[in-house]
Amino acid sequence: MLHGISKLISPELLKILMEMGHSDEIVLADGNFPVMSHAQRVVRADGHGIPELLEAILPLFPLDQYVERPAALMQVVPGDTVQTPIWGQYQLIIEQHTPVREKPEEVERFAFYERAKKAYAIVATGEQALYANIILKKGVIK
């Protein structure tokens, strides 16, 4: 354990966050995401929700200030009636911990999967909300 680092951040996740460089991406994946078939590196965070992990990660992790939208969500499939109130939670958490005010980019489902395959790592969570996946693009520390 360390001062100032959430107990939700495992040693493995801390290592991954530190290894990542500018513009590398990390996916926080909900419980339905096909993590094992898409990830270069997998970090297990079973039992944890994405909002809690986002709260724990963002004080440590700068978002990329050189892109318009350093966060991305999986777009709801056209015709699907699922509501996504968790996206509002994400926006509030991002605004609380970063200077980013733009809403996250919405990426078509299969394009999101392709982008996830190129991500530095995918964090497998226990999040049960649908369309709760989020990609974060790492920035620089000045």
Backbone bond lengths (Angstrom), bond angles and torsions (degrees), N, CA, C in turn:
res aa  C-N    CA-C-N  psi(-1)  N-CA   C-N-CA  omega(-1)  CA-C   N-CA-C  phi
1 M - - - 1.448 - - 1.531 108.79 -
2 L 1.323 114.48 147.93 1.455 120.80 177.92 1.518 109.42 -132.30
3 H 1.337 116.23 151.54 1.459 120.18 174.32 1.527 109.37 -65.85
4 G 1.327 116.34 139.08 1.452 120.81 172.25 1.513 115.39 81.07
5 I 1.329 118.52 -1.42 1.458 120.84 178.28 1.521 107.80 -115.62
6 S 1.318 115.14 125.05 1.460 121.58 -178.12 1.524 111.56 -56.80
7 K 1.323 116.05 144.64 1.468 120.39 176.48 1.531 111.31 -67.27
8 L 1.331 117.58 -12.18 1.469 120.72 175.96 1.526 112.32 -75.19
9 I 1.326 116.41 -19.30 1.459 120.97 -179.92 1.530 107.85 -87.16
10 S 1.316 115.60 106.02 1.463 120.46 179.68 1.533 109.39 -73.26
11 P 1.326 117.48 161.04 1.465 119.24 175.54 1.534 112.05 -54.96
12 E 1.327 116.07 -38.84 1.465 120.21 179.62 1.536 111.30 -64.65
13 L 1.325 117.02 -42.98 1.466 120.10 179.19 1.520 110.36 -66.92
14 L 1.316 118.31 -41.32 1.462 121.47 178.17 1.529 110.32 -59.66
15 K 1.316 116.76 -43.16 1.466 121.42 178.02 1.524 110.68 -60.58
16 I 1.309 117.41 -45.88 1.473 122.14 179.87 1.530 109.89 -61.31
17 L 1.329 117.68 -47.16 1.464 121.13 -179.27 1.523 110.86 -60.18
18 M 1.332 116.37 -38.04 1.465 120.36 -179.99 1.522 111.97 -73.53
19 E 1.314 118.17 -34.12 1.461 121.74 -179.71 1.526 112.48 -70.16
20 M 1.313 116.47 -29.92 1.458 120.55 -175.57 1.523 111.28 -63.42
21 G 1.323 115.61 143.15 1.452 121.44 177.06 1.521 111.29 -109.22
22 H 1.319 115.17 178.31 1.464 121.88 -179.13 1.529 110.39 -55.65
23 S 1.293 115.43 128.89 1.467 127.94 179.15 1.529 114.55 78.07
24 D 1.336 118.30 -0.80 1.464 119.16 170.86 1.524 108.11 -66.43
25 E 1.315 115.64 151.75 1.462 120.48 -179.04 1.516 111.30 -119.11
26 I 1.339 114.20 148.07 1.456 121.87 174.69 1.523 107.33 -127.96
27 V 1.327 116.16 140.58 1.462 122.27 179.68 1.520 108.73 -106.74
28 L 1.320 116.30 129.39 1.465 121.24 167.88 1.519 104.31 -99.21
29 A 1.324 115.68 109.95 1.460 121.77 -170.52 1.520 111.84 -103.41
30 D 1.334 115.08 137.95 1.459 119.34 176.94 1.527 109.88 -73.92
31 G 1.320 115.77 173.38 1.457 121.66 -175.33 1.512 115.35 -63.89
32 N 1.325 118.82 -16.65 1.461 122.08 179.20 1.526 113.66 -94.27
33 F 1.319 117.64 -8.15 1.467 121.02 -175.24 1.531 110.41 -70.46
34 P 1.337 117.92 138.73 1.471 121.00 179.69 1.537 111.72 -78.34
35 V 1.309 115.72 69.72 1.465 122.50 -172.66 1.524 112.51 -58.42
36 M 1.301 117.28 -52.63 1.461 120.56 -170.89 1.522 113.11 -64.59
37 S 1.312 118.43 -28.77 1.456 120.41 179.67 1.523 113.16 -90.13
38 H 1.342 117.17 -1.69 1.460 120.17 -177.16 1.528 114.44 -121.17
39 A 1.317 118.35 -13.73 1.467 120.87 -168.92 1.521 113.97 -95.83
40 Q 1.338 115.25 139.91 1.469 121.70 167.18 1.532 108.71 -77.54
41 R 1.349 114.60 -39.78 1.460 122.47 178.37 1.527 107.23 -136.87
42 V 1.307 116.37 136.82 1.461 121.08 179.56 1.520 109.27 -116.97
43 V 1.328 114.87 134.90 1.458 121.31 172.24 1.525 105.82 -118.36
44 R 1.315 117.49 125.40 1.462 121.60 -179.78 1.525 109.17 -86.46
45 A 1.322 114.59 130.57 1.468 121.60 173.93 1.521 107.65 -137.99
46 D 1.323 114.94 42.80 1.458 121.35 -178.58 1.523 110.40 -56.66
47 G 1.314 115.55 141.05 1.455 120.14 178.83 1.516 113.75 88.41
48 H 1.316 117.63 -10.28 1.461 120.94 179.65 1.527 109.76 -104.32
49 G 1.335 115.52 143.99 1.454 121.06 175.22 1.517 110.14 -87.40
50 I 1.312 115.64 158.30 1.461 119.73 -178.97 1.530 112.15 -68.30
51 P 1.337 121.23 -41.43 1.470 117.96 179.12 1.529 112.99 -56.62
52 E 1.323 117.02 -41.18 1.467 120.57 179.77 1.532 111.12 -65.26
53 L 1.321 116.10 -41.37 1.461 119.79 178.40 1.523 110.97 -67.26
54 L 1.315 116.98 -40.18 1.464 120.91 177.67 1.530 109.97 -60.54
55 E 1.333 116.69 -42.15 1.475 121.31 176.27 1.518 111.63 -60.09
56 A 1.332 116.50 -36.37 1.463 120.98 -177.98 1.530 111.98 -79.37
57 I 1.320 117.78 -34.35 1.461 122.48 -174.91 1.524 112.40 -79.92
58 L 1.328 117.97 -44.82 1.471 120.21 -170.85 1.534 115.99 -61.75
59 P 1.331 121.13 -29.90 1.472 118.08 174.44 1.535 112.86 -65.13
60 L 1.331 117.04 -19.02 1.463 122.26 -177.87 1.523 113.05 -103.11
61 F 1.314 117.30 -19.12 1.465 123.51 -164.19 1.524 110.41 -119.62
62 P 1.335 117.99 109.11 1.461 118.76 178.66 1.529 110.73 -74.35
63 L 1.327 116.11 136.08 1.464 119.60 173.66 1.520 108.65 -85.10
64 D 1.330 116.10 150.66 1.464 122.38 -175.61 1.523 110.77 -66.46
65 Q 1.316 116.42 116.41 1.464 121.43 -179.15 1.522 112.64 -85.67
66 Y 1.331 116.81 -5.03 1.461 120.41 -177.44 1.526 113.31 -95.93
67 V 1.305 116.52 3.57 1.467 121.20 174.43 1.523 108.16 -121.02
68 E 1.317 115.98 154.71 1.462 119.74 -177.40 1.526 112.12 -66.43
69 R 1.326 116.35 -40.26 1.465 120.93 -177.07 1.526 110.22 -132.78
70 P 1.337 117.50 98.02 1.458 120.84 -177.13 1.538 114.33 -82.11
71 A 1.324 116.23 4.16 1.467 120.83 175.56 1.523 107.83 -128.15
72 A 1.329 115.80 147.11 1.460 120.79 -179.02 1.529 110.05 -139.31
73 L 1.318 114.86 143.69 1.463 122.84 179.66 1.515 110.07 -116.78
74 M 1.341 116.34 156.13 1.456 120.30 173.53 1.528 108.06 -80.03
75 Q 1.322 115.55 117.88 1.464 122.48 -178.96 1.535 110.40 -62.02
76 V 1.317 115.94 142.72 1.464 121.04 175.63 1.529 108.01 -66.30
77 V 1.322 116.23 133.52 1.460 121.29 179.53 1.531 108.49 -62.27
78 P 1.351 117.79 130.55 1.467 120.24 179.08 1.530 111.26 -52.10
79 G 1.331 115.57 132.66 1.457 121.35 -178.77 1.519 113.68 94.20
80 D 1.333 116.97 -17.70 1.458 120.83 177.70 1.531 107.71 -77.02
81 T 1.307 117.37 134.34 1.471 121.49 -176.08 1.527 113.27 -95.94
82 V 1.322 117.24 10.26 1.457 121.80 -178.94 1.530 110.20 -62.49
83 Q 1.315 115.80 136.73 1.464 122.07 173.65 1.528 108.41 -93.30
84 T 1.326 116.96 151.45 1.461 121.01 -176.02 1.533 111.84 -126.52
85 P 1.333 118.05 61.24 1.466 119.31 179.63 1.528 113.06 -62.63
86 I 1.317 117.81 -21.83 1.467 120.80 179.86 1.525 110.84 -63.24
87 W 1.330 117.98 -26.71 1.467 121.22 179.15 1.530 110.61 -62.15
88 G 1.329 116.46 -37.34 1.462 120.40 176.68 1.522 111.16 -63.87
89 Q 1.326 116.43 -38.82 1.468 120.53 176.22 1.527 110.16 -61.11
90 Y 1.334 115.77 -44.90 1.460 120.00 179.69 1.524 110.66 -58.55
91 Q 1.327 116.21 -44.90 1.463 120.41 -178.39 1.528 110.89 -60.43
92 L 1.322 116.53 -44.16 1.465 120.29 178.55 1.530 111.84 -62.78
93 I 1.321 116.74 -42.00 1.466 120.80 -179.59 1.523 110.16 -66.16
94 I 1.323 116.98 -43.59 1.465 121.01 178.71 1.518 110.37 -61.54
95 E 1.321 117.31 -45.15 1.467 120.86 179.98 1.526 111.99 -65.36
96 Q 1.327 117.08 -32.78 1.465 121.42 -179.88 1.527 111.71 -68.86
97 H 1.333 116.95 -34.40 1.460 120.47 -171.84 1.520 115.12 -108.30
98 T 1.329 118.05 -7.18 1.463 120.87 -176.23 1.525 109.58 -140.86
99 P 1.327 117.53 167.90 1.464 119.94 174.57 1.540 112.95 -82.05
100 V 1.322 118.36 0.09 1.466 122.53 -177.14 1.525 110.39 -70.00
101 R 1.323 115.95 128.39 1.472 121.25 178.17 1.525 112.10 -119.30
102 E 1.318 117.45 -13.74 1.458 121.27 177.17 1.526 109.73 -69.19
103 K 1.326 115.69 142.14 1.462 118.99 173.87 1.527 108.72 -66.77
104 P 1.323 116.92 150.19 1.463 118.77 177.52 1.529 111.55 -60.18
105 E 1.305 114.14 149.93 1.465 122.09 174.86 1.528 108.62 -64.57
106 E 1.323 117.34 144.65 1.470 121.35 173.79 1.519 107.92 -105.78
107 V 1.338 115.88 121.76 1.456 122.35 -174.88 1.526 109.08 -112.57
108 E 1.327 115.97 131.05 1.465 122.22 177.88 1.531 109.21 -51.94
109 R 1.326 116.05 145.34 1.466 122.38 -171.24 1.527 114.20 -49.83
110 F 1.330 118.06 -53.46 1.464 119.93 -175.69 1.528 111.78 -73.42
111 A 1.325 118.02 -29.63 1.462 121.58 173.40 1.536 109.38 -67.61
112 F 1.338 116.42 -36.52 1.463 120.84 176.56 1.532 109.68 -62.26
113 Y 1.341 116.41 -44.64 1.466 119.97 178.38 1.525 111.27 -58.84
114 E 1.317 117.39 -43.59 1.464 121.24 179.97 1.527 110.83 -64.27
115 R 1.314 115.95 -40.85 1.468 119.89 178.57 1.528 110.27 -65.80
116 A 1.327 116.47 -38.60 1.469 121.21 178.80 1.527 111.18 -62.66
117 K 1.336 117.11 -35.73 1.466 120.28 179.21 1.526 111.59 -62.52
118 K 1.334 116.92 -27.48 1.463 122.04 -179.01 1.531 112.36 -92.16
119 A 1.330 116.68 -7.42 1.469 120.59 -178.13 1.522 110.50 -64.66
120 Y 1.329 115.41 152.74 1.455 120.32 177.93 1.527 110.72 -61.05
121 A 1.324 116.03 -39.86 1.469 120.60 179.71 1.517 109.80 -157.39
122 I 1.323 114.43 159.82 1.466 121.73 173.02 1.521 107.51 -123.12
123 V 1.324 115.54 130.36 1.454 121.73 176.79 1.524 107.40 -96.99
124 A 1.323 116.62 116.47 1.465 122.64 179.51 1.524 108.06 -85.72
125 T 1.332 116.84 112.92 1.461 121.25 -178.05 1.519 110.47 -107.98
126 G 1.307 114.59 176.54 1.458 120.87 174.91 1.515 111.79 -98.73
127 E 1.326 117.31 15.72 1.471 121.08 -177.87 1.524 110.69 -58.75
128 Q 1.343 115.83 129.33 1.462 120.75 -177.67 1.521 114.14 -99.65
129 A 1.318 118.30 -13.44 1.467 120.12 178.35 1.527 109.21 -64.34
130 L 1.324 115.60 143.20 1.460 120.38 177.78 1.520 109.94 -80.54
131 Y 1.332 115.92 149.14 1.471 122.55 -178.14 1.531 111.25 55.40
132 A 1.314 116.58 38.88 1.462 121.46 -176.63 1.525 112.73 -95.90
133 N 1.326 117.91 -1.20 1.460 121.71 -178.59 1.525 110.70 -65.13
134 I 1.336 115.79 141.20 1.460 120.37 177.75 1.528 109.07 -142.19
135 I 1.329 114.51 139.88 1.458 122.17 176.04 1.527 107.46 -107.92
136 L 1.335 115.56 134.54 1.468 121.69 176.14 1.517 108.77 -117.03
137 K 1.334 116.16 132.06 1.471 122.91 177.67 1.520 108.08 -101.02
138 K 1.344 115.43 123.36 1.457 120.10 -175.74 1.526 112.17 -74.96
139 G 1.313 113.87 139.30 1.454 121.23 177.06 1.514 111.53 -102.57
140 V 1.317 114.96 -158.20 1.462 121.00 -179.32 1.526 109.90 -114.98
141 I 1.306 115.47 156.68 1.457 121.23 174.86 1.521 106.16 -103.00
142 K 1.323 115.97 125.94 1.464 120.29 -177.79 1.508 110.63 -99.32
